[in-house]
Amino acid sequence: MTRRWGGYAGFWWALAYVPIHVYWAFGGSAAFLGLTRSTPEFALANWGACVVIVGAALVSLALVRDWGRLAPRWALQGTAWIGAVAGILHWAASTTVALTRLSGPDWWNLLVFEPWFLLMGIFLIVAAIQNLRLFPRGERSGGVVPATFLLGGLIVVLWGVYTFNAWLFLLYGPAIMLAGLVIAWAAKRITGARRSSRVAGRAL
């Protein structure tokens, strides 16, 4: 447990923020943020937040659990580090802006919402390091093409969330990431088949 705490902490920390975003996604108001009535843009942003939160939770747990090895090592590590950097940069930028204004909503951002990004980034980094220690013989590379698809798709998802573009974070980004995993899986099968053929040839 002690060697896996980063993954578990990231999983539960991420999911703790799901209920409020689901409430807002379904049209709930946020008067304390100055939003007395929900808008389509606000609801859409919260659906995007739910996608990112659940994704961060699953990646955190996959890094420290055996079933996470079903995904290529490079895929989990790349996703974790990109997510961590994006989260910490989001915290730094938004916190800096909030500190220059310090209105009512800014206090909520400083004390409640932005800490999610900071701690999520930290937990992902810890879990990624723990993953290397827990599974030292894991797969470390998967090829440039699938890695480009997977990590590029992740960036598209994050960009879609930040720009309130549902097509990007619900369709195009996940589709690109899925293509990367499929390419990696196909390449692994082909490599495995070739290796088996060579072994069989030597046996003959």
Residue, then its C-alpha position, 0 to 999 in steps of 0.5 A: m500500500t505504501r508503494r502505491w499511495g500516489g495512485y490511490a490518492g490521485f484516484w480518490w482526490a479526482l473523484a471527490y470533485v465529480p459530484i459538483h461538476v455533474y450537478w452543474a452539468f445538469g443545469g445546477s446554479a452556482a450563485f457563489l461564483g456569480l452564476t445565478r442561472s446555468t448557461p449552455e456553455f457552463a454546462l458544457a464546460n462541466w461535462g468536459a471537466c467530468v471527462v478529465i476528472v474520471g480520466a485522471a482518476l483511472v490513469s492514477l489507479a492504472l499506474v499502481r495496479d496490475w491491471g494497468r499493465l494491460a496498457p503500454r507503459w509508455a502510454l500510461q507514463g506519457t498520459a500521467w506526465i502530460g496531465a501532471v504538467a497541464g494541471i500544475l500549469h493550470w493551477a499556476a496561471s489561474t492562481t496568479v490571475a485570481l491573486t490580482r483580483l481577489s473577488g468572491p469567485d476568486w477566493w473559491n478558485l484559490l481555496v477550492f478549485e485550483p488546489w485540485f489541479l495542483l494536487m492532481g498533478i503532484f499525485l500523477i507524478v508520484a504515481a508515475i514514479q511508483n509505477l516504474r518502481l512497482f513494475p521495473r520490467g514493464e514495456r518502456s516504448g511503443g513506437v513513435v507513431p502510436a505515442t504521437f497519436l495517443l499523446g496528441g489525442l490527450i492534448v486535443v481532449l485538454w484543449g477541447v475542455y479549455t475551449f468548451n469544444a465538446w467535439l474535441f473532448l468527447l469525440y476527436g480527442p478520444a478517437i485519436m487516442l484510441a487510434g494510437l492504442v490500436i496501432a500500438w496493439a497491432a505493432k505488438r502483435i506483429t512483433g510478437a508473431r515475428r519473434s515466435s517465427r524466429v524462435a520456431g525457425r531456430a528450433l527446426 
